[in-house]
């Protein structure tokens, strides 16, 4: 089954039909005219704003802090321009290999879970893998929002885990329901990292809410895992080493 067209796919096709550049109004009109994407907003008047926000997330010169994947567009006076393939590759190469990030608003929680009082998560990659699995189980995927780019984790750090990068492939394969997720292209890798980051952020949000009024120590983490295991109708011998 092929991947469902995204709002970015629609914007690319619209800009191609416009000769490579156009205003937001022109891009939106082409998308509607050619039935390229179903916005599904409760208020149709919100659709252009949604389009504008999502295009900016794929702009190489946007000042947003929630960019996702490889850039596809560039902001120009009065609208947007479609990047060529060589421009995309040049931008990706200049930015270096994709790093794994986490949201700034989870830093206190991360510090507490990595403390000696818990003693399970000796490295950040262990905690992010744990959180991502919680996010997937609870179907909670949250964009990162504000990040500290200096705290991005090189993917090689995850090389100590035998299930990496397989876990990324599986998460994205299920999320997109398409074998495109297994591609070795830069865009496919970017999508896999985004899926992992957002599920990890969702898992951290669940942990953050759970421990809002509780002490964080080893027993509390074990109880958290045990309670969710019982909810799934399973009883397991807990081994929290990752």
Residue frames as a rotation matrix with the C-alpha (Angstrom) as fourth column:
UNK 1
0.578 0.816 0.000 0.00
0.816 -0.578 0.000 0.00
0.000 0.000 -1.000 0.00
UNK 2
-0.219 -0.690 0.690 1.45
0.643 -0.634 -0.430 3.39
0.734 0.350 0.582 -0.96
UNK 3
-0.678 -0.128 -0.724 1.93
0.680 -0.482 -0.552 6.22
-0.278 -0.867 0.413 1.49
UNK 4
0.453 0.889 0.064 -0.96
0.879 -0.433 -0.200 8.69
-0.150 0.147 -0.978 1.70
UNK 5
-0.057 -0.476 0.877 -0.09
0.586 -0.727 -0.357 12.12
0.808 0.494 0.321 0.21
UNK 6
-0.201 -0.088 -0.976 0.93
0.921 -0.355 -0.158 14.63
-0.333 -0.931 0.153 2.83
UNK 7
0.790 0.471 -0.392 0.21
0.376 -0.878 -0.298 18.33
-0.484 0.088 -0.870 2.91
UNK 8
0.024 -0.873 -0.487 3.83
-0.346 -0.464 0.816 18.83
-0.938 0.149 -0.313 1.81
UNK 9
-0.592 -0.146 0.793 3.33
0.584 0.601 0.546 16.53
-0.556 0.786 -0.270 -1.19
UNK 10
0.399 0.856 0.329 0.34
0.889 -0.274 -0.366 18.66
-0.223 0.439 -0.870 -2.17
UNK 11
0.691 -0.192 -0.697 2.31
-0.063 -0.976 0.206 21.89
-0.720 -0.099 -0.687 -1.79
UNK 12
-0.436 -0.893 0.109 5.12
-0.030 0.136 0.990 20.50
-0.899 0.429 -0.086 -3.97
UNK 13
-0.399 0.355 0.845 2.70
0.876 0.420 0.237 19.55
-0.271 0.835 -0.479 -6.75
UNK 14
0.695 0.695 -0.183 0.97
0.633 -0.713 -0.301 22.92
-0.340 0.094 -0.936 -6.49
UNK 15
0.368 -0.644 -0.671 4.26
-0.274 -0.765 0.584 24.79
-0.889 -0.031 -0.458 -6.80
UNK 16
-0.603 -0.553 0.575 5.33
0.341 0.472 0.813 22.61
-0.721 0.686 -0.096 -9.72
UNK 17
0.024 0.717 0.697 2.14
0.995 0.049 -0.085 23.58
-0.095 0.695 -0.712 -11.56
UNK 18
0.885 0.270 -0.380 2.85
0.295 -0.955 0.008 27.23
-0.361 -0.120 -0.925 -10.73
UNK 19
0.735 -0.646 0.204 6.31
0.057 -0.241 -0.969 27.09
0.675 0.724 -0.141 -12.28
UNK 20
-0.081 -0.843 -0.532 8.22
0.647 0.362 -0.672 26.63
0.759 -0.399 0.515 -9.04
UNK 21
-0.923 -0.202 -0.328 7.07
0.384 -0.557 -0.737 29.56
-0.034 -0.806 0.591 -6.93
UNK 22
-0.228 0.892 0.389 3.88
0.326 -0.307 0.894 31.24
0.917 0.331 -0.222 -5.80
UNK 23
-0.507 0.160 0.847 2.02
-0.723 -0.613 -0.317 33.00
0.469 -0.773 0.427 -3.04
UNK 24
-0.909 0.229 0.349 0.23
-0.115 0.667 -0.736 31.13
-0.401 -0.709 -0.580 -0.27
UNK 25
0.012 0.980 -0.201 -3.10
-0.547 -0.162 -0.821 31.99
-0.837 0.120 0.534 -1.89
UNK 26
0.146 -0.018 -0.989 -1.95
-0.972 0.181 -0.147 30.58
0.182 0.983 0.009 -5.24
UNK 27
-0.833 -0.497 -0.244 -0.61
-0.435 0.860 -0.268 27.40
0.343 -0.117 -0.932 -3.66
UNK 28
-0.688 0.638 0.346 -3.79
-0.143 0.348 -0.926 26.87
-0.711 -0.687 -0.149 -1.67
UNK 29
0.189 0.796 -0.574 -5.96
-0.784 -0.229 -0.577 27.50
-0.591 0.560 0.581 -4.73
UNK 30
-0.199 -0.344 -0.918 -4.03
-0.867 0.498 0.001 24.94
0.456 0.796 -0.397 -6.79
UNK 31
-0.977 -0.165 0.138 -4.36
-0.213 0.815 -0.539 22.34
-0.024 -0.556 -0.831 -4.04
UNK 32
-0.319 0.938 0.136 -8.13
-0.209 0.070 -0.975 22.83
-0.925 -0.339 0.174 -3.88
UNK 33
0.187 0.382 -0.905 -8.53
-0.922 -0.251 -0.296 23.10
-0.340 0.890 0.305 -7.66
UNK 34
-0.163 -0.368 -0.915 -6.69
-0.738 0.661 -0.134 19.82
0.655 0.654 -0.380 -8.30
UNK 35
0.802 0.573 0.165 -8.00
-0.518 0.532 0.669 18.04
0.296 -0.623 0.725 -5.19
UNK 36
0.040 -0.928 -0.371 -4.45
-0.280 0.346 -0.895 17.36
0.959 0.139 -0.246 -3.97
UNK 37
-0.868 -0.354 -0.348 -5.17
0.243 0.307 -0.920 17.25
0.433 -0.883 -0.181 -0.24
UNK 38
0.274 0.961 -0.034 -8.12
0.363 -0.071 0.929 17.04
0.891 -0.266 -0.369 2.15
UNK 39
-0.487 -0.549 0.679 -7.49
-0.324 -0.608 -0.725 19.52
0.811 -0.573 0.118 4.96
UNK 40
-0.063 0.535 -0.842 -10.27
0.597 0.697 0.398 18.27
0.800 -0.478 -0.363 7.21
UNK 41
-0.966 -0.259 0.009 -10.31
0.158 -0.615 -0.773 21.41
0.206 -0.745 0.635 9.36
UNK 42
-0.349 0.881 -0.320 -13.48
0.834 0.136 -0.534 22.06
-0.427 -0.453 -0.782 11.35
UNK 43
0.541 0.441 -0.716 -13.52
0.087 -0.876 -0.474 25.59
-0.837 0.193 -0.512 9.97
UNK 44
0.593 -0.294 0.749 -12.58
0.803 0.284 -0.525 25.75
-0.058 0.913 0.404 6.24
UNK 45
0.896 -0.231 0.379 -11.25
-0.127 -0.952 -0.280 29.26
0.425 0.202 -0.882 6.81
UNK 46
0.660 -0.669 0.342 -8.46
-0.461 -0.001 0.887 27.74
-0.593 -0.743 -0.309 8.94
UNK 47
0.800 -0.291 0.525 -7.07
0.491 0.820 -0.293 25.65
-0.345 0.492 0.799 6.06
UNK 48
0.687 -0.595 0.417 -4.77
0.129 -0.465 -0.876 28.34
0.715 0.655 -0.243 4.55
UNK 49
0.475 -0.511 0.716 -3.23
-0.860 -0.442 0.255 28.96
0.186 -0.737 -0.650 7.97
UNK 50
0.691 -0.201 0.695 -2.62
-0.159 0.895 0.417 25.22
-0.706 -0.398 0.586 8.41
UNK 51
0.820 -0.372 0.435 -0.98
0.556 0.337 -0.760 25.12
0.136 0.865 0.483 4.97
UNK 52
0.611 -0.588 0.530 1.21
-0.341 -0.800 -0.494 28.13
0.715 0.121 -0.689 5.76
UNK 53
0.542 -0.373 0.753 2.36
-0.793 0.072 0.605 26.61
-0.280 -0.925 -0.256 9.07
UNK 54
0.702 -0.224 0.676 3.24
0.167 0.975 0.149 23.26
-0.692 0.008 0.722 7.51
UNK 55
0.800 -0.462 0.383 5.11
0.380 -0.104 -0.919 24.79
0.465 0.881 0.093 4.56
UNK 56
0.541 -0.603 0.586 7.20
-0.694 -0.714 -0.094 26.84
0.475 -0.356 -0.805 6.98
UNK 57
0.631 -0.291 0.720 8.13
-0.466 0.600 0.650 23.63
-0.621 -0.745 0.243 8.82
UNK 58
0.527 -0.426 0.735 9.76
0.685 0.725 -0.071 22.49
-0.503 0.541 0.674 5.56
UNK 59
0.926 -0.228 0.299 11.41
0.018 -0.768 -0.640 25.82
0.376 0.598 -0.708 4.69
UNK 60
0.237 -0.920 -0.312 15.19
0.865 0.346 -0.363 25.95
0.442 -0.184 0.878 4.90
UNK 61
-0.719 -0.538 0.441 15.12
0.333 -0.823 -0.460 29.64
0.610 -0.184 0.771 5.88
UNK 62
0.400 0.894 0.203 12.14
0.077 -0.253 0.964 29.63
0.913 -0.370 -0.170 8.27
UNK 63
-0.509 -0.586 0.630 12.70
-0.550 -0.342 -0.762 30.81
0.662 -0.734 -0.148 11.84
UNK 64
0.636 0.756 0.155 10.39
-0.645 0.410 0.645 28.16
0.424 -0.510 0.749 13.28
UNK 65
-0.353 -0.785 0.509 11.85
-0.935 0.321 -0.154 25.73
-0.043 -0.530 -0.847 15.82
UNK 66
0.094 0.451 0.887 9.75
-0.347 0.850 -0.396 22.74
-0.933 -0.271 0.237 14.77
UNK 67
-0.049 -0.199 -0.979 11.29
-0.998 0.036 0.043 21.96
0.027 0.979 -0.201 11.39
UNK 68
0.358 0.205 0.911 10.76
-0.347 0.935 -0.074 18.39
-0.867 -0.290 0.406 10.26
UNK 69
0.539 -0.153 0.828 12.71
0.617 0.741 -0.264 16.26
-0.574 0.654 0.494 7.82
UNK 70
-0.532 -0.768 0.356 14.56
0.785 -0.290 0.548 17.55
-0.318 0.571 0.757 4.77
UNK 71
-0.313 0.414 -0.855 13.67
-0.143 -0.910 -0.389 21.06
-0.939 0.001 0.344 3.55
UNK 72
-0.143 0.351 0.925 11.50
0.900 0.435 -0.026 21.33
-0.411 0.829 -0.378 0.45
UNK 73
0.623 0.515 0.588 10.81
0.699 -0.704 -0.124 25.05
0.350 0.488 -0.799 0.19
UNK 74
-0.643 -0.720 -0.261 12.31
0.766 -0.600 -0.229 28.48
0.008 -0.348 0.938 0.64
UNK 75
0.387 0.751 -0.535 10.51
0.721 -0.608 -0.333 31.59
-0.575 -0.257 -0.777 1.80
UNK 76
-0.657 -0.507 0.558 10.67
0.741 -0.569 0.356 34.41
0.137 0.648 0.749 -0.74
UNK 77
-0.885 0.340 -0.317 9.06
-0.213 -0.903 -0.374 37.83
-0.413 -0.264 0.872 -0.89
UNK 78
-0.273 0.895 -0.353 5.32
-0.959 -0.281 0.029 37.30
-0.073 0.346 0.935 -1.21
UNK 79
0.739 0.638 -0.219 5.36
-0.655 0.755 -0.011 33.52
0.159 0.152 0.976 -1.00
UNK 80
0.358 -0.557 0.750 7.41
-0.313 0.685 0.658 30.35
-0.880 -0.470 0.071 -1.37
UNK 81
0.219 -0.386 -0.896 9.79
-0.960 0.078 -0.268 28.72
0.174 0.919 -0.354 -3.82
UNK 82
0.982 0.116 0.149 10.26
-0.133 0.985 0.109 25.00
-0.134 -0.127 0.983 -4.46
UNK 83
0.158 -0.985 0.071 13.81
-0.724 -0.067 0.686 23.82
-0.671 -0.159 -0.724 -3.87
UNK 84
0.397 -0.141 -0.907 15.55
-0.748 0.524 -0.409 21.74
0.532 0.840 0.103 -6.52
UNK 85
0.935 -0.056 -0.351 16.85
0.186 0.918 0.349 18.29
0.303 -0.392 0.869 -5.65
UNK 86
0.032 -0.999 -0.005 20.43
0.635 0.024 -0.772 19.56
0.772 0.021 0.635 -5.65
UNK 87
-0.243 -0.051 0.969 19.49
-0.474 -0.865 -0.165 22.41
0.846 -0.499 0.186 -3.30
UNK 88
0.782 0.577 0.238 17.82
-0.512 0.376 0.772 19.95
0.356 -0.725 0.589 -0.94
UNK 89
0.728 -0.553 -0.404 20.84
0.569 0.817 -0.093 17.67
0.382 -0.162 0.910 -0.87
UNK 90
-0.223 -0.841 0.493 23.21
0.331 -0.541 -0.773 20.61
0.917 -0.009 0.399 -0.40
UNK 91
0.084 0.348 0.934 21.14
-0.712 -0.634 0.301 21.91
0.697 -0.690 0.194 2.53
UNK 92
0.952 0.299 -0.062 20.95
-0.193 0.746 0.637 18.50
0.237 -0.595 0.768 4.17
UNK 93
0.416 -0.878 -0.238 24.68
0.696 0.476 -0.538 17.94
0.585 0.058 0.809 3.74
UNK 94
-0.281 -0.527 0.802 25.50
-0.049 -0.827 -0.561 21.36
0.958 -0.197 0.207 5.17
UNK 95
0.348 0.532 0.772 23.35
-0.783 -0.289 0.552 20.70
0.516 -0.796 0.316 8.25
UNK 96
-0.670 -0.684 0.287 25.16
-0.735 0.562 -0.379 17.42
0.098 -0.465 -0.880 9.03
UNK 97
-0.733 0.381 -0.563 23.66
0.221 0.917 0.333 14.03
0.643 0.119 -0.756 9.93
UNK 98
0.171 0.920 0.354 20.25
-0.302 -0.293 0.907 13.98
0.938 -0.262 0.228 11.50
UNK 99
-0.896 -0.443 0.029 20.45
-0.124 0.187 -0.974 14.11
0.426 -0.877 -0.223 15.30
UNK 100
-0.098 0.859 -0.502 17.83
0.688 0.423 0.590 12.92
0.719 -0.288 -0.632 17.77
UNK 101
-0.738 -0.117 0.664 16.33
-0.231 -0.882 -0.412 15.75
0.634 -0.457 0.624 19.82
UNK 102
-0.299 0.714 -0.633 14.00
0.925 0.380 -0.009 16.05
0.234 -0.588 -0.774 22.79
UNK 103
0.385 0.586 0.713 11.71
0.394 -0.803 0.447 18.87
0.834 0.109 -0.540 23.92
UNK 104
-0.557 -0.636 0.535 13.00
-0.122 -0.574 -0.810 21.51
0.822 -0.516 0.242 26.32
UNK 105
0.027 0.657 0.753 9.97
-0.883 -0.337 0.326 21.17
0.468 -0.674 0.571 28.57
UNK 106
0.883 0.252 -0.397 10.96
-0.089 0.919 0.385 17.59
0.462 -0.305 0.833 29.46
UNK 107
0.015 -1.000 0.010 14.49
-0.229 -0.013 -0.973 18.39
0.973 0.013 -0.229 30.67
UNK 108
-0.239 -0.071 0.968 13.61
-0.958 -0.147 -0.247 18.36
0.160 -0.987 -0.032 34.39
UNK 109
0.751 0.578 0.320 11.85
-0.608 0.794 -0.007 15.02
-0.258 -0.189 0.947 34.02
UNK 110
0.718 -0.547 -0.430 14.78
-0.040 0.584 -0.811 13.58
0.695 0.600 0.398 32.04
UNK 111
-0.243 -0.852 0.463 17.20
-0.574 -0.258 -0.777 14.70
0.782 -0.455 -0.426 34.74
UNK 112
0.035 0.345 0.938 15.09
-0.979 0.201 -0.037 13.08
-0.201 -0.917 0.344 37.45
UNK 113
0.920 0.391 0.037 14.71
-0.370 0.895 -0.249 9.77
-0.131 0.216 0.968 35.59
UNK 114
0.547 -0.792 -0.272 18.44
0.072 0.368 -0.927 9.62
0.834 0.487 0.258 34.86
UNK 115
0.223 -0.447 0.866 19.37
-0.885 -0.465 -0.012 10.28
0.408 -0.764 -0.499 38.48
UNK 116
-0.758 -0.600 -0.257 21.00
-0.403 0.740 -0.539 7.73
0.514 -0.305 -0.802 40.79
UNK 117
-0.497 0.657 0.567 17.67
-0.679 0.113 -0.726 7.41
-0.541 -0.746 0.390 42.65
UNK 118
0.660 0.709 -0.248 16.30
-0.697 0.456 -0.554 5.55
-0.280 0.538 0.795 39.63
UNK 119
-0.101 -0.897 0.430 19.52
-0.607 0.398 0.688 4.02
-0.788 -0.192 -0.585 38.40
UNK 120
0.389 0.310 0.867 18.08
0.396 0.794 -0.461 2.39
-0.832 0.523 0.186 35.26
UNK 121
0.878 0.059 0.475 18.76
0.468 -0.318 -0.825 4.94
0.102 0.946 -0.307 32.55
UNK 122
0.258 -0.883 -0.392 22.49
0.602 -0.171 0.780 5.49
-0.756 -0.437 0.488 32.61
UNK 123
-0.884 -0.465 0.049 22.49
0.316 -0.516 0.796 7.08
-0.345 0.719 0.603 29.15
UNK 124
-0.451 0.732 -0.510 19.91
-0.566 -0.677 -0.470 9.33
-0.690 0.077 0.720 27.51
UNK 125
-0.571 0.239 -0.785 19.37
-0.721 0.311 0.619 6.93
0.392 0.920 -0.005 24.60
UNK 126
-0.890 0.258 -0.375 18.07
0.370 0.890 -0.267 4.28
0.264 -0.377 -0.888 27.01
UNK 127
-0.585 0.688 -0.429 15.48
0.219 -0.376 -0.901 6.68
-0.781 -0.621 0.069 28.39
UNK 128
-0.411 0.429 -0.804 14.36
-0.809 -0.578 0.105 7.87
-0.420 0.694 0.585 24.95
UNK 129
-0.767 0.130 -0.628 13.88
-0.298 0.795 0.528 4.29
0.568 0.592 -0.572 23.76
UNK 130
-0.802 0.474 -0.364 11.83
0.581 0.479 -0.658 3.55
-0.138 -0.739 -0.659 26.87
UNK 131
-0.469 0.624 -0.625 9.73
-0.142 -0.752 -0.644 6.69
-0.872 -0.214 0.441 26.38
UNK 132
-0.605 0.211 -0.767 9.18
-0.796 -0.149 0.587 5.98
0.009 0.966 0.258 22.69
UNK 133
-0.847 0.294 -0.444 7.80
0.196 0.947 0.253 2.54
0.495 0.128 -0.860 23.51
UNK 134
-0.585 0.670 -0.457 5.39
0.520 -0.123 -0.845 4.11
-0.622 -0.732 -0.276 25.99
UNK 135
-0.478 0.373 -0.795 4.34
-0.558 -0.828 -0.053 6.64
-0.678 0.419 0.604 23.34
UNK 136
-0.750 0.174 -0.638 3.68
-0.514 0.454 0.728 3.89
0.417 0.874 -0.251 20.79
UNK 137
-0.828 0.431 -0.360 1.74
0.537 0.794 -0.286 1.79
0.163 -0.430 -0.888 23.29
UNK 138
-0.310 0.716 -0.625 -0.48
0.537 -0.410 -0.737 4.72
-0.784 -0.564 -0.258 24.24
UNK 139
0.039 0.256 0.966 -0.64
0.985 -0.170 0.006 6.05
0.166 0.951 -0.259 20.65
UNK 140
0.826 0.154 -0.542 0.64
0.332 -0.911 0.247 9.41
-0.456 -0.384 -0.803 21.89
UNK 141
-0.072 -0.817 0.572 2.79
0.997 -0.074 0.020 11.24
0.026 0.572 0.820 19.36
UNK 142
0.795 0.331 -0.508 3.66
0.439 -0.892 0.106 14.88
-0.418 -0.307 -0.855 20.13
UNK 143
0.535 -0.618 0.576 5.79
0.417 -0.399 -0.816 17.29
0.735 0.677 0.044 18.05
UNK 144
-0.131 -0.731 -0.670 8.77
0.947 0.108 -0.303 18.55
0.294 -0.674 0.678 20.02
UNK 145
0.930 0.365 0.050 8.18
0.341 -0.903 0.261 22.29
0.140 -0.225 -0.964 19.95
UNK 146
0.660 -0.712 0.240 11.15
-0.711 -0.695 -0.107 24.14
0.243 -0.100 -0.965 21.51
UNK 147
0.843 -0.483 -0.238 14.43
0.505 0.862 0.040 22.19
0.186 -0.153 0.971 21.58
UNK 148
0.574 -0.796 -0.193 18.00
-0.490 -0.522 0.698 22.82
-0.656 -0.306 -0.690 22.64
UNK 149
0.882 -0.176 -0.438 19.93
-0.359 0.353 -0.864 22.08
0.307 0.919 0.248 19.44
UNK 150
-0.054 -0.984 0.170 23.12
-0.876 -0.035 -0.481 21.67
0.479 -0.175 -0.860 21.45
UNK 151
-0.309 0.003 0.951 21.63
-0.743 0.624 -0.243 18.64
-0.594 -0.781 -0.190 23.22
UNK 152
0.629 0.500 -0.595 20.84
-0.773 0.487 -0.408 16.68
0.086 0.716 0.693 20.07
UNK 153
0.242 -0.495 0.835 22.08
-0.383 0.742 0.551 13.08
-0.892 -0.452 -0.010 20.24
UNK 154
-0.371 -0.451 -0.812 24.17
-0.928 0.151 0.340 11.62
-0.031 0.880 -0.474 17.44
UNK 155
0.640 0.710 -0.294 22.55
-0.732 0.680 0.048 8.46
0.234 0.185 0.955 16.09
UNK 156
-0.047 -0.739 -0.672 25.79
-0.260 0.659 -0.706 6.57
0.964 0.142 -0.223 16.63
UNK 157
-0.619 -0.124 0.775 25.05
-0.772 -0.081 -0.630 6.81
0.141 -0.989 -0.046 20.37
UNK 158
0.374 0.864 0.339 22.14
-0.870 0.453 -0.195 4.44
-0.321 -0.222 0.921 19.85
UNK 159
0.179 -0.368 -0.912 24.51
-0.676 0.628 -0.386 1.93
0.715 0.686 -0.137 18.27
UNK 160
-0.814 -0.462 0.351 24.95
-0.560 0.463 -0.687 0.40
0.155 -0.756 -0.636 21.73
UNK 161
-0.129 0.853 0.505 21.37
-0.590 0.343 -0.731 -0.85
-0.797 -0.393 0.459 21.47
UNK 162
-0.845 -0.276 0.459 20.95
0.118 0.740 0.662 -3.99
-0.522 0.613 -0.593 19.31
UNK 163
-0.028 0.928 0.371 17.38
0.842 0.222 -0.492 -2.98
-0.538 0.299 -0.788 18.41
UNK 164
0.518 0.123 -0.846 18.49
-0.190 -0.948 -0.254 0.32
-0.834 0.292 -0.468 16.82
UNK 165
-0.853 0.469 -0.231 17.69
-0.478 -0.878 -0.016 1.38
-0.210 0.096 0.973 14.11
UNK 166
-0.838 0.530 -0.133 15.18
0.374 0.734 0.567 -1.45
0.398 0.425 -0.813 13.72
UNK 167
-0.357 0.728 -0.586 12.83
0.782 -0.110 -0.613 0.19
-0.511 -0.677 -0.530 16.23
UNK 168
-0.468 0.143 -0.872 12.75
-0.309 -0.951 0.010 3.32
-0.828 0.274 0.490 14.05
UNK 169
-0.922 0.104 -0.373 11.98
-0.335 0.270 0.903 1.30
0.194 0.957 -0.214 10.93
UNK 170
-0.675 0.686 -0.271 9.15
0.701 0.711 0.054 -0.55
0.230 -0.154 -0.961 12.66
UNK 171
-0.339 0.546 -0.766 7.59
0.479 -0.601 -0.640 2.58
-0.810 -0.584 -0.057 14.19
UNK 172
-0.514 0.085 -0.854 7.59
-0.566 -0.781 0.263 4.42
-0.645 0.618 0.450 10.86
UNK 173
-0.957 0.173 -0.233 6.43
-0.070 0.642 0.763 1.37
0.281 0.747 -0.603 8.91
UNK 174
-0.468 0.819 -0.333 3.39
0.878 0.388 -0.280 1.06
-0.100 -0.423 -0.900 11.17
UNK 175
-0.287 0.320 -0.903 2.81
0.231 -0.891 -0.390 4.82
-0.929 -0.321 0.182 11.20
UNK 176
-0.443 0.028 -0.896 2.93
-0.729 -0.593 0.342 5.26
-0.522 0.804 0.283 7.42
UNK 177
0.350 0.561 0.750 1.72
-0.064 0.813 -0.579 1.78
-0.935 0.154 0.320 6.44
UNK 178
0.953 -0.101 -0.285 4.17
-0.296 -0.117 -0.948 1.92
0.062 0.988 -0.142 3.55
UNK 179
0.623 -0.778 0.081 7.45
0.755 0.625 0.200 0.27
-0.206 -0.063 0.977 2.61
UNK 180
0.541 -0.414 0.731 8.71
0.206 -0.778 -0.593 3.76
0.815 0.472 -0.336 1.71
UNK 181
0.871 -0.163 0.464 9.70
-0.488 -0.395 0.778 3.97
0.056 -0.904 -0.424 5.37
UNK 182
0.702 -0.610 0.367 12.42
0.331 0.737 0.590 1.38
-0.630 -0.293 0.719 4.70
UNK 183
0.830 -0.359 0.427 14.09
0.347 -0.267 -0.899 3.46
0.437 0.894 -0.097 2.00
UNK 184
0.126 -0.883 -0.452 17.69
0.969 0.011 0.248 4.50
-0.214 -0.469 0.857 2.44
UNK 185
0.055 -0.064 0.996 16.98
0.583 -0.808 -0.084 8.02
0.811 0.586 -0.007 1.20
UNK 186
-0.905 -0.424 0.043 17.70
0.245 -0.601 -0.760 11.09
0.348 -0.678 0.648 3.35
UNK 187
-0.416 0.824 0.386 14.01
-0.717 -0.558 0.418 11.98
0.560 -0.103 0.822 3.41
UNK 188
0.428 0.568 -0.703 13.01
-0.042 0.789 0.613 8.51
0.903 -0.233 0.361 4.64
UNK 189
-0.347 -0.628 -0.697 15.65
0.739 0.275 -0.615 8.68
0.578 -0.728 0.368 7.37
UNK 190
-0.897 0.054 0.439 14.39
-0.224 -0.911 -0.346 12.11
0.382 -0.409 0.829 8.41
UNK 191
0.049 0.998 0.036 10.83
-0.658 0.006 0.753 10.80
0.752 -0.061 0.657 8.65
UNK 192
0.273 0.002 -0.962 11.95
0.438 0.890 0.126 7.85
0.857 -0.455 0.242 10.77
UNK 193
-0.732 -0.614 -0.297 13.78
0.559 -0.290 -0.777 10.13
0.391 -0.735 0.555 13.20
UNK 194
-0.673 0.555 0.489 10.79
-0.566 -0.812 0.141 12.49
0.475 -0.182 0.861 13.43
UNK 195
0.342 0.825 -0.450 8.45
-0.290 0.548 0.784 9.58
0.894 -0.137 0.427 14.21
UNK 196
-0.010 -0.425 -0.905 10.81
0.740 0.606 -0.292 8.30
0.673 -0.672 0.308 16.90
UNK 197
-0.905 -0.391 0.167 11.30
0.211 -0.754 -0.622 11.75
0.369 -0.527 0.765 18.44
UNK 198
-0.435 0.811 0.392 7.59
-0.690 -0.579 0.433 12.48
0.578 -0.083 0.812 18.56
UNK 199
0.488 0.564 -0.667 6.66
0.023 0.755 0.655 9.12
0.873 -0.335 0.355 20.10
UNK 200
-0.337 -0.669 -0.662 9.46
0.782 0.193 -0.592 9.54
0.524 -0.718 0.459 22.63
UNK 201
-0.904 0.052 0.425 8.10
-0.192 -0.936 -0.294 13.00
0.383 -0.348 0.856 23.42
UNK 202
0.089 0.996 -0.023 4.63
-0.567 0.069 0.821 11.53
0.819 -0.060 0.571 23.81
UNK 203
0.326 -0.047 -0.944 5.98
0.531 0.835 0.142 8.90
0.782 -0.548 0.298 26.20
UNK 204
-0.742 -0.640 -0.199 7.82
0.552 -0.415 -0.723 11.54
0.380 -0.646 0.662 28.20
UNK 205
-0.561 0.626 0.542 4.61
-0.555 -0.770 0.315 13.58
0.614 -0.124 0.779 28.40
UNK 206
0.469 0.721 -0.510 2.83
-0.107 0.620 0.778 10.53
0.877 -0.311 0.368 29.87
UNK 207
-0.032 -0.590 -0.806 5.64
0.844 0.416 -0.338 10.06
0.535 -0.691 0.485 32.39
UNK 208
-0.861 -0.303 0.408 5.61
0.122 -0.903 -0.413 13.77
0.494 -0.306 0.814 33.20
UNK 209
-0.079 0.924 0.375 1.92
-0.639 -0.336 0.692 13.70
0.765 -0.185 0.616 33.96
UNK 210
0.506 0.275 -0.818 2.19
0.264 0.853 0.450 10.48
0.821 -0.444 0.359 35.97
UNK 211
-0.099 -0.681 -0.726 5.02
0.947 0.159 -0.278 11.77
0.305 -0.715 0.629 38.16
UNK 212
-0.059 0.122 0.991 3.64
0.120 -0.984 0.128 15.28
0.991 0.127 0.043 38.55
UNK 213
0.382 0.280 0.881 2.68
-0.798 -0.381 0.467 14.64
0.466 -0.881 0.078 42.18
UNK 214
0.995 -0.082 -0.053 4.86
0.097 0.899 0.428 11.61
0.012 -0.431 0.902 42.87
UNK 215
0.311 -0.949 0.046 8.45
-0.607 -0.161 0.779 11.03
-0.732 -0.270 -0.626 43.87
UNK 216
0.774 -0.134 -0.619 10.62
-0.522 0.419 -0.743 9.61
0.359 0.898 0.254 41.10
UNK 217
-0.141 -0.828 0.543 12.68
-0.881 0.355 0.312 6.62
-0.452 -0.434 -0.779 42.18
UNK 218
-0.878 -0.299 -0.374 13.23
-0.455 0.768 0.452 3.04
0.152 0.567 -0.810 41.08
UNK 219
-0.759 0.635 0.143 10.17
0.428 0.653 -0.624 1.65
-0.490 -0.413 -0.768 42.87
UNK 220
-0.017 0.785 -0.619 7.97
-0.224 -0.607 -0.763 4.34
-0.974 0.126 0.186 41.33
UNK 221
-0.314 -0.165 -0.935 9.18
-0.939 -0.090 0.332 3.51
-0.139 0.982 -0.126 37.81
UNK 222
-0.994 -0.044 -0.101 8.67
-0.054 0.993 0.104 -0.21
0.096 0.109 -0.989 38.38
UNK 223
-0.462 0.885 -0.059 5.13
0.350 0.121 -0.929 0.47
-0.815 -0.450 -0.366 39.65
UNK 224
-0.044 0.394 -0.918 4.43
-0.693 -0.674 -0.256 2.62
-0.719 0.625 0.303 36.58
UNK 225
-0.619 -0.261 -0.740 5.50
-0.752 0.467 0.465 -0.19
0.224 0.845 -0.486 34.22
UNK 226
-0.973 0.230 0.035 3.72
0.199 0.902 -0.383 -2.86
-0.120 -0.366 -0.923 36.26
UNK 227
-0.296 0.915 -0.275 0.43
-0.028 -0.296 -0.955 -0.97
-0.955 -0.275 0.113 36.31
UNK 228
0.023 0.287 -0.958 0.44
-0.915 -0.380 -0.135 -0.55
-0.403 0.880 0.254 32.54
UNK 229
-0.845 -0.330 -0.420 1.36
-0.465 0.842 0.273 -4.16
0.264 0.426 -0.865 32.01
UNK 230
-0.781 0.612 0.125 -1.66
0.327 0.570 -0.754 -5.21
-0.533 -0.548 -0.645 34.10
UNK 231
-0.078 0.760 -0.645 -3.88
-0.494 -0.591 -0.637 -2.88
-0.866 0.270 0.422 32.05
UNK 232
-0.207 -0.078 -0.975 -2.86
-0.970 0.147 0.194 -4.87
0.128 0.986 -0.106 28.99
UNK 233
0.781 0.612 0.124 -3.85
-0.624 0.763 0.166 -8.13
0.007 -0.207 0.978 30.70
UNK 234
0.458 -0.702 -0.545 -0.27
0.066 0.639 -0.767 -9.37
0.887 0.315 0.339 30.98
UNK 235
0.912 -0.348 0.217 1.95
-0.261 -0.083 0.962 -10.31
-0.317 -0.934 -0.167 33.86
UNK 236
0.657 -0.741 -0.140 5.68
0.080 0.254 -0.964 -10.17
0.750 0.622 0.226 33.14
UNK 237
0.524 -0.642 -0.560 8.91
0.803 0.153 0.575 -10.62
-0.283 -0.751 0.596 35.03
UNK 238
0.999 -0.018 -0.027 10.21
-0.026 -0.952 -0.306 -7.04
-0.020 0.306 -0.952 34.94
UNK 239
0.083 -0.996 0.017 13.72
0.874 0.081 0.480 -6.53
-0.479 -0.025 0.877 33.59
UNK 240
0.870 0.382 -0.312 14.16
0.255 -0.890 -0.377 -2.81
-0.422 0.248 -0.872 33.00
UNK 241
-0.174 -0.963 -0.206 17.66
0.069 -0.220 0.973 -3.01
-0.982 0.155 0.105 31.59
UNK 242
0.883 0.451 -0.133 17.72
-0.056 -0.181 -0.982 -1.62
-0.467 0.874 -0.135 28.03
